[in-house]
Amino acid sequence: MFILVERGPFPNRPPPARIFYCMKILVTGGTGTVGSAVAGELVKRGAEVRVLARKQPQAGKLPGSVEVAIGDMLDPVAMEQAMRGVDKLFLLNAVSPDELTQALIPYNLARRVGLKHVTYLSVFKADRYRDVPHFASKVAVENALREFGVPYTILRPGYFFQNDARLKDALTGAGIYPVPIGTAGMAAIDVRDIAEAAAISLTEDGHDGQTYDLVSSTMLTGPGAAALWSRALGREIKYTGHDFDQFEQAMRARMPAWAAFDLRVMFEGYFERGFASTEAEVARLANLLGRAPRTYDDFATETAAIWKA
């Protein structure tokens, strides 16, 4: 075991003590957008990584050193097997009707087998949107984490920049930005910053019992996002507005009706109650990362360049 102390450009942040001792970390949802990024960041920091996946991932999806455990979060036997020899857990589960059960099964098993730490991926302002089904599930998991004795960190990210990478056809074809995020300003974050924050919480001391809001300086609005994509793509992009009936109907063509309704309630909540971040929240994340979080403008520019290439 050795301790590496680094000093960065953020003087208010204590020098991190990164402790490497053949630590093995289990990442659930490890082949998805966030989970695979977390696995990669953990490998960079010298941790051994095992990911839980329902099937063998495609070649190149994960770093070569990552171990894959095949199983389902709803299967306690498979979950307990995946935790054998593991020190810590990054707990992420997909939005689903049984999201709460998917999270609490591995959490209870983590308590049973004596894992040293659980980092849980929740959502920004989860407790203010308890009418949104998947937000309500996350609030319940947060409450369980705080009630029992396993050391934990809660990460609360805003809207993922990378969600909008799925809008390629709408942006490059029809020339529209179709997400009904309104005009008040919505907190958002780059998945790469989520991954780095998660890896820090799992490989450094000082994060037990902490809840971190993961938000960048970008405050997204519908017209603002359309303007950024217009500049990045070199063509006019129009914001389609916030007709939630139309949005839900469009989503039903791409996902189950319950999921389309869940998203509708979420975006309506953002529109009616706001989903804004504060300068203090952005500064706290910058202090955690040791740098400013990435901006949506940079993400759009990078993504547009990839699409053009």
Helices and strands as residue ranges (DSSP letters): E 2-5, E 17-20, E 24-27, H 33-44, E 48-53, E 67-70, H 76-82, E 88-91, H 99-113, E 117-121, G 126-128, H 133-147, E 152-157, E 159-160, G 161-167, H 168-169, I 170-174, E 176-177, E 186-189, H 191-203, E 210-214, E 219-220, H 222-233, E 238-239, H 244-252, H 257-273, H 279-289, H 296-308
